[in-house]
Amino acid sequence: LAVRLRPHVKTHKTLEGARLQLGRDDGPITVSTLAEARQFAAWGFRDITYAVPISPGRVEELEAFFQQGCRLTILLDSEITLNAVEDYARRFKKVVSVFLKLDCGYHRAGVQPTDPKAVTLAASMHDSAAIDFRGVLSHAGHSYSCVDRAGILKVAEEERSVTVAFANRLREAGVEVPEVSVGSTPTCSVVENLDGVTEIRPGNYLFFDGYQAAIGSCETSDIALSVLTTVIGSYPERNCVLVDSGALALSKDPGARHVTGGMPTFGLVCDPKSLRPLPGVRLGGLSQEHGQIEVEAGAPWDELRVGNKLRIIPNHSCLTAALFEQYWMVDGGGVVGSWKPIRGW
Ligand SMILES: Cc1ncc(COP(=O)(O)O)c(C=O)c1O
């Protein structure tokens, strides 16, 4: 669709993952922590967007990126943060690259597109000698509330049209807007029109997960990440087995409850080799290191004996991946490598 891909690396937090997304060892990326930004800058990445509004108290951490010749673009949506950025830029004689964060319907962060103060804030950024105003950035996280592909398509169009219309409003007010940046995995998986947009920032798609499959951004067979687990208890008298994957292996993300309905399930229990979901089982309870699988009559008890391996497809791969020290790369059943994600903030 003729836009730049600036993949989010927060799902995998690895050089290897970024390489797969970009097809090379550098290029534009999006990060969600300054720790990711520092490590990717150390690996030679020179164009990074930190896509969480920066804490005013951490603005001085930008200095390290200037020292390395890395353009770290930050985003903000408040005058308080703008003042902190301008203060830092003046004291350290720097020009900071900044996006204005826009709320395109998710209502998590960002200025409201109809708020006149949003235009004033953008104009102050544009006119500031301390700031290189990069443009407008939005994220349609509300695409995760959809129930199917048609619904996601509508949100994708809302993300595009609201963000582009706001950018045009700024242009009419005399503000130059070089970049219009949008993107979530659901919207980018189905979008058909990106007129007026300059770049997209999906991230989760590198692994996908149970949530994405439930809402229609991918098929279950597209999901690359699973947790290999072992049955550590078997209790046929109460139709239950225990596995050694609890909340610290899978996270307690309840998944797409608005689609799946019924009782919660904390992941899809699968055959360890074929990755096909086992019939009649539900991962219904998690404590720190225990996972409780409820087993229906007729379920394959043979595959649920103590010591047997299973694979669990997590509801939310970003959270699950962040809980592990490393990922094993598997191809055709054999381990072919390992990746170590960046930790911390
Ligand atoms: C600002 C921003 N951009 C892009 C993304 C990537 O979206 P996804 O996780 O759906 O791939 C996120 C994810 O939270 C985000 O917060």
The ligand as an ORCA input file, in Angstrom:
! r2SCAN-3c Opt
* xyz 0 1
  C       1.794      3.111     19.886
  C       1.773      1.714     19.374
  N       2.057      1.485     18.086
  C       2.050      0.239     17.567
  C       1.726     -0.853     18.355
  C       1.748     -2.219     17.730
  O       0.479     -2.789     17.721
  P       0.247     -4.384     17.785
  O       0.693     -4.806     19.146
  O      -1.217     -4.539     17.580
  O       1.066     -4.976     16.705
  C       1.419     -0.645     19.710
  C       1.058     -1.768     20.576
  O       0.658     -1.615     21.700
  C       1.435      0.659     20.237
  O       1.144      0.912     21.520
*
